Amino acid sequence: MSNQPERSTTAGLALAALGVVYGDIGTSPLYALRECFHASHDLPVTLPVITGLLSLIIWALLLVVTVKYLLFVLRADNQGEGGILALMALGQRHREESAFPLHIGPVIALGLFGASLVYGDGIITPAISVLSAVEGIAVETTAYQSYTLPIAITVLLTFFAIQSHGTGRLGGWFGPIMLLWFITLAVLGIRSAVQTPEVFTAFSPHHAAQFLLAHPTQGFAVLGSVFLVLTGAEALYADMGHFGKGPIRLGWYSVVLPSLVLQYLGQGALLVRQPDAVTNPFYLLAPGWFLLPLVVLATLATVIASQAMLSGAFSLTQQAIQLGYLPRMAIRYTSASQIGQIYVPAMNVMMLIGTIGLVLFFQTSSHLAAAYGIAVAGTMVISTLLVFVVARRQWKWSWPLAGLVTGLFLTLDLSFFGANALKIPHGGWLPLVLGAGLFLLMATWNGGRRLVAKHLWSKMPQLTTYLKEVLAQPLPRISGTAVYLTQFPDLTPPSFVQNVRHNKVLHEQLVFLTTTTARVPIVTGSHHVRIDPLAPGVRRVVVQYGFMETPDITRLLAACRAQGLEVDLAGATFFLSRVNSIATPKPGMALWRERLFVFLSRNSQRASSFFHIPAEQVVEIGVVVEI
C-alpha cells in the first residue's frame, strides 16, 4: 500500500511525457514508411521488400531507442538534467572553472555544433509534421489539394502566436491527446496487420539482412528514410529533467513502442494487399468515415510535437545564454509553478520565420523529408561521442569498455548519418548550413567575450590593491549602498574605477557582486553565496548559479541577510559597466567575426533587464574596449 502514491505519480508523469517527450517520434508514421518507397529508391512494393523494411524499422526502434537511449544514454545525467549542452557541461565537469570564458576545445565544439543542429531540427519538425497531417485532406479527393498549404501555414502561424501565453493550461491536455493518438495508431495498425499475418515475420532480423543483401545500393540509401522513424529520440534524453528516467521508460515500453510497431506493421500489411496505397499508407489505413477525424487528431498531435520541439529550443537557448555561448535575450516565465516553462520572444520569431520559409520553399512533406533527418543523425553521433567522454571522465570506465560500448552505437549512428548524407544535394544541406551558421555565431560570441575579458584583465587593477589606495584617500563617504556588478571577483570593475576617478566619492556601503555559471543545472545551498569582508563597509559577494537558472539580483541580495549582509534594496544604487567593443585588426579573431561580435553585443539585452534590476536604480558607466 505504501508504494501506491509513488506508482500513481510515476503513471501521471508517464502520461505527461507522452505529450512532450514522444510527440515527434510518435508522429513519424505519418511519413516514414511512405518515404521508404520514394521514387528515388526505386523499390518494388513486394512482400520481401515490405518485410525487410519493417524489420529494419522495428530493429532500429529497439537498438537505437530502447538499448542506446533508454538503457545507456539516460545514465549520463547532469544532476538529473539531460540534453546536448547538459552532456557537454558534464563532460567538462572535471575541469576547473577558469577566469575567462571557456576556450572552444573539442568537447565544447562538439556540444555547440550538436546544439546548433537541434535548432535546425526545431524548425523542420513543425513544418514536416503539420504538412503531413494536413495533407490527409487530399487523400479522399484532390479537390482540396490546393488548400493544404494555406491551412498548414495558418496552423503554424497560430501555433507560434500563442507561445507568449505559455502552455500551462494546454499542457494538461497534451498527455491525454497523445495517449488517444497512440491508441489510434495501435488500433488502425492491428486492424490491418491481422488481415495479412505474414508481416509479423518482420520481427526476425534476418528479413532486414536479406533486404540489405538483395538491395545493397538501394538498401543503404533507404536507411535515410528508415531513420525517420527515430526522429525525436533525442527528446527522451533532453526532457529527462522534466519527468525522470522511470516515467520516460514506462511510457515507451507500455504505450509508445507497441503502438508504433503495430502501426508500421499495419501500414506494411496494407501495402501487401494494395501496393498503390504507397502514396499515403497512413491515411489509407483508416476507413472513409474516420478520415476527417483522423486528420484533426493528426494535426493536434503534430502541433503537440512541435510544441515539445519549440519548448526544447527555448530551454536550450536559456542554457546557452547562461553558459556564455549566446547573447543575453529576454526570457519570460509563463508559469508561476513550473520553472521549465519559458518563452524567448526573439527565438520564437526566428523559428517562425524559418518554419514558414521551409513550408513555402518545399511545398510538400515529401519534398521536405529530403532535408529532414541529417540534423538529428548528426546530433546522435555527437551525443555518442560526448557520452564516451563522460564514460571515461565521470564513470571512470576503461578505454576498452568505453570504446566497445560507444563504438557499437557509433556504428549505428554513422550508418544512418551516411545514408542521410545522400540527401544533402536534395535539401539536406539546409540544416547543415543552418547548424554551421549557428555554431559560428556561438563560437564568435564566446571568443569575443574572451577577448574583452583578457583586455579588462590586463587593464583593470586588482580589487584589493585598488581598494587600499582608494580608502587611503580622504574621499567623502555618502549615505546609501552602491552595488557594483563585476565579471571577475578579484578584478576592480571599470564602473568603480570611473566613478571614483570622476565623482571622487564613495558610498557608505560598497558591494562588489559577481555571478558565475556552474556546469550543473541548479546550484543548491543558497545559490552558493560567498561573502568576503574586504574593509569596513565593503563586501565582496560571489554567487554561483546553474545553467538552468536565471539570476535575480534583488532576490539574491535579500537572501544575503541570512549571512549578515543587510542591503537596503529600495535605496541601493546599482553600477554596471557598459562595455563598448571596437573591432580592430589586432590579434584575436578575424575582423569580420569581431564586427559580428560587436553587432551581437550592441543588440543583446541590457544587463539590468537580464538580472531583473529596477531600471530607476541603475547607473551604467561606459568603457571602450578594442578587441
C-alpha positions as CSV (number, residue, x, y, z in Angstrom):
1,M,0.0,0.0,0.0
2,S,2.9,2.4,0.7
3,N,4.0,2.2,-2.9
4,Q,0.7,3.2,-4.3
5,P,1.2,7.0,-4.3
6,E,4.6,6.6,-5.9
7,R,3.2,4.4,-8.6
8,S,0.4,6.8,-9.4
9,T,2.9,9.7,-9.6
10,T,5.0,7.7,-12.0
11,A,2.0,6.8,-14.1
12,G,0.9,10.5,-14.1
13,L,4.4,11.6,-15.2
14,A,4.5,8.9,-17.9
15,L,1.2,10.2,-19.2
16,A,2.5,13.8,-19.3
17,A,5.7,12.5,-21.0
18,L,3.6,11.2,-23.9
19,G,2.7,14.8,-24.8
20,V,6.2,16.2,-24.5
21,V,8.8,13.5,-24.9
22,Y,7.2,11.3,-27.5
23,G,5.4,13.8,-29.7
24,D,8.0,13.9,-32.5
25,I,8.7,10.2,-32.7
26,G,5.0,9.5,-32.3
27,T,4.1,11.4,-35.4
28,S,6.7,9.7,-37.7
29,P,4.2,7.1,-39.0
30,L,2.6,10.0,-41.0
31,Y,5.5,9.9,-43.5
32,A,8.3,7.4,-42.6
33,L,7.2,4.2,-44.4
34,R,5.9,6.3,-47.3
35,E,9.4,7.8,-47.8
36,C,11.0,4.4,-47.8
37,F,9.2,3.8,-51.1
38,H,10.1,7.2,-52.5
39,A,10.6,7.1,-56.3
40,S,14.3,7.8,-55.9
41,H,14.8,4.4,-54.2
42,D,13.1,2.5,-57.0
43,L,11.9,-0.3,-54.7
44,P,9.1,-2.7,-55.8
45,V,6.2,-2.9,-53.4
46,T,6.5,-6.7,-52.8
47,L,6.2,-8.8,-49.7
48,P,10.0,-9.5,-49.3
49,V,10.8,-5.7,-49.6
50,I,8.0,-4.8,-47.2
51,T,9.0,-7.3,-44.5
52,G,12.6,-6.2,-45.0
53,L,11.8,-2.6,-44.4
54,L,9.5,-3.4,-41.5
55,S,12.3,-5.4,-39.9
56,L,14.7,-2.5,-40.3
57,I,12.2,-0.2,-38.7
58,I,11.5,-2.5,-35.8
59,W,15.1,-3.2,-35.0
60,A,16.0,0.5,-35.4
61,L,13.5,1.3,-32.7
62,L,14.8,-1.5,-30.5
63,L,18.5,-0.9,-30.8
64,V,18.6,2.9,-31.0
65,V,15.8,3.9,-28.7
66,T,15.4,1.0,-26.3
67,V,19.0,-0.1,-26.0
68,K,21.1,3.1,-26.7
69,Y,18.9,5.8,-25.2
70,L,16.8,4.2,-22.5
71,L,19.4,1.7,-21.2
72,F,22.6,3.7,-21.8
73,V,22.4,7.4,-22.6
74,L,19.9,8.1,-19.8
75,R,22.7,7.2,-17.4
76,A,24.6,10.3,-18.4
77,D,22.5,12.8,-16.4
78,N,23.8,16.1,-15.2
79,Q,22.2,16.2,-11.8
80,G,19.0,14.8,-13.4
81,E,19.2,17.0,-16.4
82,G,19.8,15.8,-20.0
83,G,20.3,17.4,-23.4
84,I,23.3,18.1,-25.6
85,L,24.6,21.2,-23.6
86,A,24.0,19.4,-20.2
87,L,26.0,16.5,-21.6
88,M,28.7,18.8,-22.8
89,A,28.9,20.5,-19.4
90,L,29.0,17.1,-17.7
91,G,32.0,16.1,-19.9
92,Q,33.8,19.3,-18.8
93,R,32.9,18.9,-15.1
94,H,36.4,17.6,-14.3
95,R,38.0,20.9,-15.4
96,E,38.5,23.8,-13.0
97,E,36.5,27.0,-13.7
98,S,38.8,29.5,-15.4
99,A,38.8,33.2,-15.0
100,F,38.0,33.6,-18.7
101,P,35.1,32.0,-20.7
102,L,36.0,28.5,-21.8
103,H,38.1,28.1,-25.0
104,I,36.4,26.2,-27.8
105,G,38.1,22.8,-27.2
106,P,37.0,19.5,-28.9
107,V,34.3,18.7,-26.3
108,I,32.8,22.1,-26.4
109,A,33.0,22.3,-30.2
110,L,31.0,19.0,-30.4
111,G,28.4,20.2,-27.9
112,L,27.9,23.6,-29.6
113,F,27.6,22.0,-33.1
114,G,25.2,19.5,-31.7
115,A,23.1,22.3,-30.1
116,S,23.2,24.1,-33.5
117,L,21.8,21.1,-35.3
118,V,19.0,20.8,-32.7
119,Y,17.8,24.3,-33.7
120,G,17.8,23.1,-37.4
121,D,15.7,20.1,-36.4
122,G,13.4,22.5,-34.4
123,I,12.3,24.4,-37.5
124,I,12.0,21.4,-39.7
125,T,9.9,19.3,-37.3
126,P,6.8,21.7,-37.2
127,A,7.0,22.2,-40.9
128,I,7.0,18.5,-42.0
129,S,4.7,17.3,-39.2
130,V,2.0,19.8,-39.8
131,L,2.2,19.5,-43.6
132,S,2.0,15.7,-43.3
133,A,-1.1,15.9,-41.1
134,V,-2.9,18.4,-43.3
135,E,-2.1,16.5,-46.5
136,G,-4.6,13.9,-45.3
137,I,-7.4,16.2,-46.5
138,A,-6.4,15.5,-50.1
139,V,-6.4,11.7,-49.7
140,E,-10.1,11.2,-50.4
141,T,-10.2,13.8,-53.2
142,T,-7.7,16.0,-54.9
143,A,-10.2,18.9,-54.9
144,Y,-8.8,20.0,-51.6
145,Q,-5.2,19.7,-52.5
146,S,-4.8,23.5,-53.1
147,Y,-5.9,24.2,-49.6
148,T,-3.3,22.1,-47.8
149,L,-0.6,24.8,-47.9
150,P,-2.7,27.7,-46.7
151,I,-4.2,25.6,-43.9
152,A,-0.7,24.4,-42.8
153,I,0.6,28.0,-42.7
154,T,-2.4,29.1,-40.7
155,V,-1.9,26.4,-38.2
156,L,1.8,27.2,-37.8
157,L,1.1,31.0,-37.5
158,T,-1.5,30.3,-34.8
159,F,0.9,27.9,-33.1
160,F,3.8,30.4,-32.8
161,A,1.4,33.3,-31.9
162,I,0.1,31.6,-28.8
163,Q,3.6,30.9,-27.4
164,S,3.7,34.1,-25.4
165,H,0.7,32.9,-23.3
166,G,2.5,29.8,-22.2
167,T,1.4,26.2,-22.4
168,G,0.5,25.6,-18.8
169,R,-3.3,25.4,-19.4
170,L,-3.0,23.4,-22.6
171,G,-0.2,21.2,-21.2
172,G,-2.6,19.2,-19.1
173,W,-4.3,18.1,-22.4
174,F,-1.2,17.1,-24.2
175,G,-0.7,13.8,-22.5
176,P,-4.3,12.5,-22.9
177,I,-4.5,13.7,-26.5
178,M,-1.2,11.9,-27.3
179,L,-2.5,8.8,-25.5
180,L,-5.6,8.9,-27.7
181,W,-3.2,9.3,-30.7
182,F,-1.1,6.3,-29.8
183,I,-4.2,4.1,-29.1
184,T,-5.5,5.2,-32.6
185,L,-2.1,4.2,-34.1
186,A,-2.3,0.8,-32.5
187,V,-5.9,0.1,-33.4
188,L,-5.6,1.1,-37.0
189,G,-2.3,-0.9,-37.2
190,I,-3.6,-4.2,-35.6
191,R,-6.8,-4.0,-37.6
192,S,-4.8,-4.1,-40.8
193,A,-2.0,-6.4,-39.7
194,V,-4.3,-9.3,-38.7
195,Q,-5.6,-9.4,-42.2
196,T,-2.1,-10.1,-43.5
197,P,-0.3,-12.0,-40.8
198,E,2.8,-12.5,-43.0
199,V,4.0,-9.1,-41.8
200,F,4.6,-10.4,-38.3
201,T,7.6,-12.3,-39.6
202,A,9.4,-8.9,-39.7
203,F,10.3,-9.3,-36.1
204,S,13.0,-11.6,-37.3
205,P,16.2,-9.6,-38.1
206,H,17.1,-11.9,-40.9
207,H,14.5,-10.2,-43.1
208,A,16.4,-6.9,-42.7
209,A,19.7,-8.7,-43.5
210,Q,18.1,-10.3,-46.6
211,F,16.8,-7.0,-47.8
212,L,20.2,-5.3,-47.4
213,L,21.9,-8.1,-49.2
214,A,19.4,-8.2,-52.0
215,H,19.4,-4.4,-52.5
216,P,22.9,-3.2,-51.3
217,T,22.9,0.2,-53.0
218,Q,19.2,0.9,-52.6
219,G,19.3,-0.6,-49.1
220,F,22.0,1.9,-47.9
221,A,20.1,4.8,-49.4
222,V,16.8,3.7,-47.9
223,L,18.3,3.8,-44.4
224,G,17.9,7.6,-44.6
225,S,14.2,7.1,-44.8
226,V,14.1,4.3,-42.2
227,F,15.9,6.8,-39.9
228,L,12.7,9.0,-40.0
229,V,11.1,6.6,-37.5
230,L,13.8,7.6,-35.0
231,T,13.5,11.4,-35.3
232,G,12.6,12.7,-31.8
233,A,14.6,10.0,-30.0
234,E,16.9,12.8,-28.6
235,A,13.9,14.1,-26.7
236,L,14.0,11.1,-24.4
237,Y,17.3,12.4,-23.1
238,A,16.7,16.1,-23.4
239,D,13.5,16.0,-21.3
240,M,14.8,13.7,-18.6
241,G,15.0,16.5,-16.1
242,H,11.2,17.3,-16.5
243,F,9.9,13.7,-16.0
244,G,12.7,11.4,-14.7
245,K,14.0,8.2,-16.2
246,G,11.3,5.9,-14.8
247,P,8.3,7.7,-16.3
248,I,10.0,8.1,-19.7
249,R,10.9,4.4,-19.8
250,L,7.4,3.4,-18.6
251,G,5.8,5.5,-21.4
252,W,8.0,3.9,-24.1
253,Y,7.6,0.3,-23.0
254,S,3.9,0.4,-22.2
255,V,2.5,2.7,-24.9
256,V,4.8,4.2,-27.5
257,L,6.8,1.2,-28.7
258,P,3.8,-1.2,-29.0
259,S,1.7,1.4,-30.8
260,L,4.5,2.4,-33.3
261,V,5.3,-1.2,-34.1
262,L,1.7,-2.1,-34.6
263,Q,1.1,0.9,-36.8
264,Y,4.1,0.2,-39.0
265,L,3.1,-3.5,-39.3
266,G,-0.4,-2.3,-40.3
267,Q,0.9,0.0,-43.0
268,G,3.1,-2.8,-44.3
269,A,0.1,-5.2,-44.4
270,L,-1.9,-2.6,-46.3
271,L,0.8,-2.3,-48.9
272,V,0.9,-6.1,-49.3
273,R,-2.8,-6.1,-50.1
274,Q,-2.9,-2.7,-52.0
275,P,0.5,-1.7,-53.4
276,D,-0.9,1.5,-54.8
277,A,-1.6,2.7,-51.2
278,V,2.1,3.6,-51.1
279,T,1.1,7.2,-51.9
280,N,-0.1,7.7,-48.3
281,P,-0.3,4.4,-46.3
282,F,-1.1,6.1,-43.0
283,Y,-4.3,7.8,-44.0
284,L,-5.4,5.0,-46.3
285,L,-5.3,2.7,-43.3
286,A,-8.4,4.5,-41.9
287,P,-12.0,3.7,-43.0
288,G,-13.5,6.5,-45.1
289,W,-15.8,7.7,-42.2
290,F,-12.8,8.2,-39.9
291,L,-10.6,10.1,-42.3
292,L,-11.6,13.7,-41.3
293,P,-11.5,13.0,-37.5
294,L,-8.1,11.4,-38.1
295,V,-6.8,14.5,-39.9
296,V,-7.9,16.6,-37.0
297,L,-6.3,14.2,-34.5
298,A,-3.1,14.1,-36.5
299,T,-3.0,17.9,-36.7
300,L,-3.4,18.1,-32.9
301,A,-0.6,15.5,-32.5
302,T,1.8,17.3,-34.8
303,V,1.1,20.7,-33.0
304,I,1.9,19.0,-29.7
305,A,5.1,17.5,-31.2
306,S,6.0,20.9,-32.5
307,Q,5.4,22.5,-29.1
308,A,7.8,20.0,-27.5
309,M,10.5,20.9,-30.0
310,L,9.9,24.6,-29.5
311,S,9.9,24.4,-25.7
312,G,13.2,22.4,-26.1
313,A,14.7,25.2,-28.2
314,F,13.7,27.8,-25.6
315,S,15.3,25.7,-22.9
316,L,18.4,25.2,-25.0
317,T,18.6,29.0,-25.6
318,Q,18.5,29.6,-21.8
319,Q,21.3,27.1,-21.2
320,A,23.5,28.6,-24.0
321,I,23.0,32.1,-22.6
322,Q,23.9,31.1,-19.1
323,L,27.0,29.2,-20.3
324,G,28.2,32.2,-22.3
325,Y,27.6,31.0,-25.9
326,L,24.7,33.2,-26.9
327,P,24.0,36.9,-26.2
328,R,21.6,37.8,-23.5
329,M,17.9,37.7,-24.6
330,A,14.7,38.4,-22.9
331,I,13.4,35.3,-21.1
332,R,9.8,35.3,-19.8
333,Y,8.5,32.7,-17.4
334,T,5.0,31.6,-18.4
335,S,4.2,29.6,-15.3
336,A,4.5,30.6,-11.6
337,S,5.0,27.0,-10.6
338,Q,6.9,25.4,-13.5
339,I,10.4,26.9,-13.9
340,G,10.9,25.0,-17.1
341,Q,8.0,26.8,-18.9
342,I,9.8,29.8,-20.5
343,Y,9.2,31.9,-23.6
344,V,12.0,33.5,-25.5
345,P,10.4,36.1,-27.9
346,A,13.5,36.6,-30.2
347,M,13.9,32.8,-30.7
348,N,10.2,32.4,-31.3
349,V,10.2,35.0,-34.1
350,M,13.4,33.5,-35.7
351,M,11.9,29.9,-35.7
352,L,8.6,31.2,-37.0
353,I,10.3,32.8,-40.0
354,G,12.4,29.7,-40.6
355,T,9.5,27.3,-40.4
356,I,7.2,29.2,-42.6
357,G,10.1,29.7,-45.1
358,L,10.6,25.9,-45.2
359,V,6.9,25.3,-45.9
360,L,6.8,27.8,-48.7
361,F,10.1,26.6,-50.2
362,F,9.5,22.8,-50.1
363,Q,5.6,22.9,-50.6
364,T,5.0,19.2,-49.6
365,S,6.1,17.0,-46.7
366,S,7.7,14.5,-49.2
367,H,10.0,17.3,-50.6
368,L,10.7,18.4,-47.0
369,A,11.7,14.9,-46.0
370,A,14.8,15.2,-48.1
371,A,16.0,17.9,-45.6
372,Y,14.9,16.0,-42.6
373,G,17.0,13.5,-40.7
374,I,20.6,14.6,-41.2
375,A,20.4,17.2,-38.3
376,V,19.0,14.5,-36.0
377,A,21.5,11.9,-37.2
378,G,24.4,14.4,-36.6
379,T,23.1,15.1,-33.1
380,M,23.0,11.4,-32.3
381,V,26.6,10.9,-33.5
382,I,27.7,13.9,-31.3
383,S,25.8,12.6,-28.3
384,T,27.5,9.2,-28.6
385,L,30.9,10.9,-28.7
386,L,30.1,13.0,-25.7
387,V,28.9,10.0,-23.8
388,F,32.2,8.4,-24.5
389,V,33.9,11.4,-22.8
390,V,31.6,11.1,-19.8
391,A,32.1,7.4,-19.5
392,R,35.9,7.9,-19.3
393,R,36.0,11.1,-17.2
394,Q,33.0,10.7,-14.9
395,W,32.2,7.0,-14.8
396,K,35.9,6.0,-14.9
397,W,35.3,3.3,-17.5
398,S,38.4,1.8,-19.1
399,W,39.3,2.6,-22.6
400,P,38.4,-0.9,-24.0
401,L,34.9,-0.9,-22.2
402,A,34.0,2.7,-23.2
403,G,35.3,2.2,-26.7
404,L,33.4,-1.1,-27.2
405,V,30.0,0.1,-26.0
406,T,30.1,3.5,-27.6
407,G,31.7,2.0,-30.7
408,L,28.7,-0.3,-31.3
409,F,26.3,2.7,-31.0
410,L,28.6,4.9,-33.2
411,T,28.5,2.3,-35.9
412,L,24.7,2.5,-36.0
413,D,24.8,6.3,-35.8
414,L,27.3,6.7,-38.6
415,S,25.4,4.3,-40.8
416,F,22.3,6.4,-40.5
417,F,24.3,9.6,-40.8
418,G,25.9,8.3,-44.0
419,A,22.6,7.4,-45.5
420,N,21.2,10.8,-44.7
421,A,24.2,12.4,-46.2
422,L,22.9,11.2,-49.6
423,K,20.1,13.7,-49.1
424,I,22.5,16.7,-48.9
425,P,22.1,17.7,-52.6
426,H,18.3,17.4,-52.3
427,G,17.7,19.6,-49.3
428,G,19.8,18.0,-46.6
429,W,22.3,20.9,-47.0
430,L,19.8,23.2,-45.3
431,P,20.1,22.1,-41.7
432,L,23.8,21.7,-42.1
433,V,24.3,25.2,-43.3
434,L,22.0,26.5,-40.6
435,G,23.9,24.5,-38.0
436,A,27.2,25.7,-39.2
437,G,26.0,29.3,-39.1
438,L,24.7,28.9,-35.5
439,F,27.9,27.2,-34.4
440,L,29.9,30.1,-35.9
441,L,27.7,32.6,-34.0
442,M,28.1,30.8,-30.7
443,A,31.9,30.4,-31.2
444,T,32.2,34.1,-32.1
445,W,30.2,35.3,-29.1
446,N,32.3,33.1,-26.8
447,G,35.5,34.3,-28.5
448,G,34.5,37.9,-28.3
449,R,33.7,37.7,-24.6
450,R,37.1,36.1,-24.0
451,L,38.9,38.9,-25.8
452,V,37.0,41.5,-23.8
453,A,37.8,39.6,-20.6
454,K,41.5,39.5,-21.5
455,H,41.6,43.2,-22.2
456,L,39.9,44.0,-18.9
457,W,42.2,41.7,-17.0
458,S,45.3,43.4,-18.4
459,K,44.0,47.0,-17.9
460,M,42.0,46.9,-14.6
461,P,43.8,46.8,-11.2
462,Q,43.3,44.1,-8.7
463,L,40.4,44.9,-6.4
464,T,42.1,44.5,-3.0
465,T,45.1,46.6,-4.2
466,Y,42.9,49.4,-5.6
467,L,40.7,49.5,-2.6
468,K,43.6,50.1,-0.3
469,E,44.6,53.0,-2.5
470,V,41.1,54.5,-2.6
471,L,40.3,54.1,1.1
472,A,43.6,55.7,2.0
473,Q,42.4,58.9,0.2
474,P,40.3,61.4,2.0
475,L,37.2,60.8,-0.2
476,P,33.8,61.8,1.2
477,R,31.5,58.9,2.1
478,I,27.9,59.4,1.1
479,S,24.9,57.6,2.6
480,G,23.4,54.5,0.9
481,T,24.6,51.4,-0.8
482,A,26.4,51.0,-4.1
483,V,26.3,47.6,-5.7
484,Y,28.9,47.1,-8.4
485,L,28.4,44.2,-10.8
486,T,31.7,42.7,-12.0
487,Q,32.6,39.8,-14.2
488,F,35.7,38.9,-12.1
489,P,35.6,38.8,-8.3
490,D,39.4,39.6,-8.0
491,L,39.3,42.5,-10.5
492,T,38.2,46.1,-10.0
493,P,35.1,46.8,-12.1
494,P,35.5,49.6,-14.7
495,S,32.4,51.3,-13.3
496,F,34.0,51.6,-9.9
497,V,37.3,53.0,-11.3
498,Q,35.4,55.5,-13.4
499,N,33.1,56.6,-10.6
500,V,36.0,57.2,-8.2
501,R,38.0,59.0,-10.9
502,H,35.3,61.4,-12.0
503,N,32.9,61.8,-9.0
504,K,35.5,61.3,-6.3
505,V,33.1,59.9,-3.7
506,L,32.4,56.6,-2.0
507,H,29.1,55.2,-0.8
508,E,28.8,54.3,2.9
509,Q,28.4,50.6,1.9
510,L,30.1,49.0,-1.1
511,V,29.1,45.6,-2.5
512,F,31.1,44.0,-5.4
513,L,28.9,41.4,-6.8
514,T,30.0,38.6,-9.2
515,T,27.7,35.9,-10.7
516,T,29.2,32.8,-12.2
517,T,27.6,29.8,-14.0
518,A,28.5,26.3,-12.9
519,R,28.4,23.3,-15.1
520,V,25.4,21.9,-13.3
521,P,21.7,22.7,-13.9
522,I,20.9,24.0,-10.4
523,V,23.2,25.1,-7.6
524,T,21.8,24.3,-4.2
525,G,22.7,25.8,-0.8
526,S,21.5,29.4,-1.1
527,H,23.0,29.5,-4.6
528,H,26.4,29.0,-3.2
529,V,26.7,32.6,-1.9
530,R,30.1,33.6,-0.6
531,I,30.5,36.9,1.2
532,D,34.0,38.2,1.9
533,P,34.6,41.3,4.0
534,L,37.3,43.4,2.4
535,A,37.2,46.5,4.6
536,P,34.7,48.3,6.9
537,G,31.5,48.7,4.9
538,V,33.0,46.8,1.9
539,R,31.9,43.3,0.9
540,R,32.6,41.0,-2.0
541,V,29.8,38.7,-2.9
542,V,30.3,35.8,-5.3
543,V,27.2,33.8,-6.4
544,Q,27.2,30.6,-8.4
545,Y,24.1,29.7,-10.5
546,G,23.4,26.6,-12.5
547,F,22.9,26.8,-16.3
548,M,19.1,26.2,-15.9
549,E,18.7,29.2,-13.6
550,T,18.3,32.9,-14.3
551,P,19.9,35.3,-11.8
552,D,17.7,37.7,-10.0
553,I,20.0,40.2,-8.2
554,T,17.4,41.9,-5.9
555,R,16.1,38.5,-4.7
556,L,19.6,37.3,-4.2
557,L,20.7,40.3,-2.1
558,A,17.5,39.9,0.0
559,A,18.7,36.3,0.7
560,C,22.1,37.5,1.8
561,R,20.6,38.8,5.0
562,A,20.9,35.3,6.4
563,Q,24.7,35.7,6.2
564,G,24.8,39.1,7.8
565,L,24.7,41.4,4.7
566,E,22.0,44.0,5.1
567,V,21.2,45.8,1.9
568,D,18.5,48.5,1.6
569,L,17.2,47.4,-1.8
570,A,14.9,50.4,-2.2
571,G,17.8,52.9,-1.6
572,A,20.6,50.9,-3.3
573,T,22.3,52.1,-6.5
574,F,23.5,49.5,-9.0
575,F,26.5,50.4,-11.0
576,L,27.1,48.5,-14.3
577,S,30.0,48.6,-16.7
578,R,28.7,49.1,-20.2
579,V,31.4,47.6,-22.4
580,N,31.5,49.1,-25.9
581,S,33.7,46.9,-28.1
582,I,35.5,48.2,-31.2
583,A,36.7,45.7,-33.8
584,T,40.4,46.2,-34.8
585,P,43.0,44.3,-36.8
586,K,44.7,43.3,-33.6
587,P,45.5,39.6,-33.0
588,G,42.4,37.8,-31.8
589,M,39.6,36.8,-34.2
590,A,39.1,37.6,-37.8
591,L,38.0,41.2,-38.3
592,W,34.6,40.2,-39.7
593,R,34.0,38.0,-36.7
594,E,34.9,40.8,-34.4
595,R,32.4,43.0,-36.2
596,L,29.8,40.3,-35.8
597,F,30.5,40.2,-32.0
598,V,30.2,44.0,-31.8
599,F,26.8,43.8,-33.6
600,L,25.6,41.0,-31.3
601,S,26.8,42.9,-28.2
602,R,25.0,46.1,-29.1
603,N,21.8,44.2,-29.7
604,S,21.9,41.9,-26.7
605,Q,19.5,42.5,-23.8
606,R,20.8,45.0,-21.2
607,A,22.4,43.5,-18.1
608,S,20.0,45.5,-15.9
609,S,16.9,43.8,-17.5
610,F,18.5,40.4,-17.6
611,F,19.4,40.5,-13.9
612,H,16.0,42.0,-13.0
613,I,17.4,45.2,-11.5
614,P,14.9,48.1,-11.3
615,A,15.8,50.5,-14.1
616,E,15.5,53.6,-12.0
617,Q,18.2,52.3,-9.6
618,V,20.8,51.6,-12.4
619,V,23.8,53.7,-13.3
620,E,25.6,52.5,-16.4
621,I,29.2,53.7,-17.0
622,G,30.7,53.0,-20.4
623,V,34.1,51.7,-21.1
624,V,35.6,51.3,-24.6
625,V,37.5,48.0,-25.4
626,E,39.4,47.5,-28.6
627,I,39.4,43.8,-29.5
